[in-house]
Amino acid sequence: MTEPTPLGDIERLAAILSRLAETIDQRASAENSASYTAKLLSSGPHAIAKKVIEEGGELALALTGESDTAVASEAADVLYHMLVGLKARGISLDAVARVLEKRQGTSGLEEKARRKPT
């Protein structure tokens, strides 16, 4: 067994995110009153975007001085809401993984400079 990276066990995280994405897929068709996920998805990408911004802000603030537990909790909230947003747009985790894979080994400054303005 290999040692975990400084960021932890990547395979475990990938498996958890994959299961969470599957759960989001399953709950997408649930009754809104029975599922927060279904309610979010029915509210549309704009409302989900607002939640991603809100949760991202909470994570940013937690990073500046809250406990490690609070930071991890806020990061989990960001990941969940990001996955719901991806589901709303029909974008798979695999598509995100392909983008990250392409960027591997590239300086973040170089990668950013190569992006076309949107």
C-alpha positions in Angstrom: 0.0 0.0 0.0 1.3 3.4 -0.9 1.6 6.3 1.6 -1.1 8.9 1.4 -0.2 12.2 -0.2 0.2 15.3 2.0 -3.4 16.0 1.2 -4.6 12.6 2.3 -5.8 9.4 0.6 -6.7 10.5 -2.9 -8.3 7.2 -3.8 -10.6 7.4 -0.8 -11.6 10.9 -1.6 -12.3 10.0 -5.3 -14.5 7.0 -4.1 -16.4 9.3 -1.7 -17.0 12.0 -4.3 -18.1 9.3 -6.8 -20.6 7.9 -4.3 -21.8 11.4 -3.4 -22.3 12.1 -7.1 -24.3 8.9 -7.4 -26.4 9.9 -4.4 -27.1 13.3 -6.0 -28.1 11.5 -9.2 -30.5 9.3 -7.3 -32.0 12.2 -5.3 -32.5 14.4 -8.4 -35.8 12.7 -9.1 -37.0 12.7 -5.5 -39.8 14.8 -4.2 -38.6 18.3 -3.3 -40.1 18.1 0.1 -38.2 14.9 0.8 -34.8 15.9 -0.5 -32.6 19.0 -0.1 -30.7 17.9 -3.2 -33.9 17.7 -5.3 -35.0 21.1 -4.0 -31.7 22.6 -4.9 -31.7 21.0 -8.4 -35.3 22.2 -9.0 -34.2 25.8 -8.1 -31.9 25.8 -11.1 -28.2 26.7 -11.8 -28.5 30.3 -10.7 -29.8 29.5 -7.2 -27.2 26.7 -6.9 -24.5 29.2 -8.0 -25.5 31.4 -5.1 -25.1 28.5 -2.7 -21.7 27.7 -4.1 -20.7 31.4 -3.6 -22.1 31.3 0.0 -20.4 28.1 0.9 -17.1 29.2 -0.7 -17.2 32.4 1.3 -17.8 30.4 4.5 -14.8 28.2 3.6 -12.6 31.3 2.9 -13.5 32.8 6.3 -12.9 29.5 8.1 -9.5 29.3 6.5 -8.5 32.5 8.2 -8.8 31.3 11.7 -11.4 28.6 12.5 -10.5 25.1 13.6 -9.3 22.5 11.3 -12.6 20.7 11.9 -14.6 23.8 10.8 -12.4 24.2 7.7 -13.0 20.6 6.7 -16.7 20.9 7.3 -16.9 24.0 5.1 -14.8 22.4 2.4 -17.2 19.4 2.4 -20.1 21.9 1.9 -18.4 23.4 -1.0 -17.7 20.0 -2.6 -21.3 19.0 -2.2 -22.8 22.1 -3.6 -20.3 22.0 -6.5 -21.4 18.5 -7.3 -25.1 19.6 -7.3 -24.1 22.5 -9.6 -22.4 20.1 -12.0 -25.4 17.8 -12.0 -27.7 20.8 -12.8 -25.5 21.5 -15.8 -25.1 17.9 -16.8 -21.3 17.9 -16.3 -19.8 14.7 -14.9 -17.0 14.4 -12.4 -15.2 12.6 -15.2 -15.2 15.8 -17.3 -13.7 17.7 -14.4 -11.1 15.0 -13.9 -10.1 15.2 -17.5 -9.5 19.0 -17.2 -7.4 18.5 -14.1 -5.5 15.7 -15.7 -4.6 17.9 -18.7 -3.4 20.6 -16.3 -1.1 18.3 -14.3 2.6 19.2 -14.6 1.7 22.7 -15.9 2.5 25.8 -13.9 -0.7 27.4 -12.7 0.6 30.7 -14.0 1.3 29.2 -17.5 -2.1 27.5 -17.6 -3.9 30.6 -16.7 -2.1 32.6 -19.3 -3.1 30.1 -22.0 -6.8 30.3 -21.3 -8.9 32.2 -23.8 -10.8 35.2 -22.3 -14.5 34.4 -21.9 
